Amino acid sequence: MRTVSVRINSRPFRLELNYSQRILTKNLTMSNDAVEDILARAKLRAESMNLPYAGALLPLEAHALMQQLPGAKLVDVRTQAEWDYVGHVPESVLIEWNTYPSGQRNQRFLEQLQARVTKNETPVMFLCRSGARSHHAASTATQGGYPNSYNVLEGFEGDKDPHGHRGTVGGWRFAGLPWVQG
């Protein structure tokens, strides 16, 4: 059992998460959970938090879906600068939610998503630094006709630890999942 704190729309949630994991050469990996089980857990989280999209995934679950479901897409909604300098997930699709360097909302987000990700029944998972921008992206995608939109909780870097550092509490990198820099 793991307790995780999540902020969505500035509302804090504490979730009790129960999933099996094993440690292999410093990497945390999901057991061979069935896709249906992962999606069911994600749906229950979304329902418990009253989220307007299909589900809320943990990084390990999002990675498992990428491995097990051909066509599943991970859309990174961070800025190009974050993608280049902080790192990104191989084979993810970059579509900025906010543009860099202005920080303005990308008014062409949905148009760019539609040009790069096919609308079908395959999951489209949204990732940002810590799960907030990806929440908005998943909501917008759902409204735009993507019925299987998911937010990746904890994001790429996770929340700040007591010393103000990211990457030590949760997130894609903390879970030891594949990522590249530059």
Buried (B, 14 or more C-beta within 10 A) or exposed (E): EEEBEBBBEEEEBEBEBEBEBEEEEEEBBBEEBEBEBBBEBBBEBBEEBEBEBBBBBBBBBBBBBBEBBEEBBBBBBBBEEBBBEBBBBEEBBBBBBBBBEEEEEBEEBBEBBBEEBEBEEBBBBBBBBBBBBBBBBBBBBBEBEBEBBBBBBBBBBBBEEEEEEBBBBBBBBBBBBEBEEE
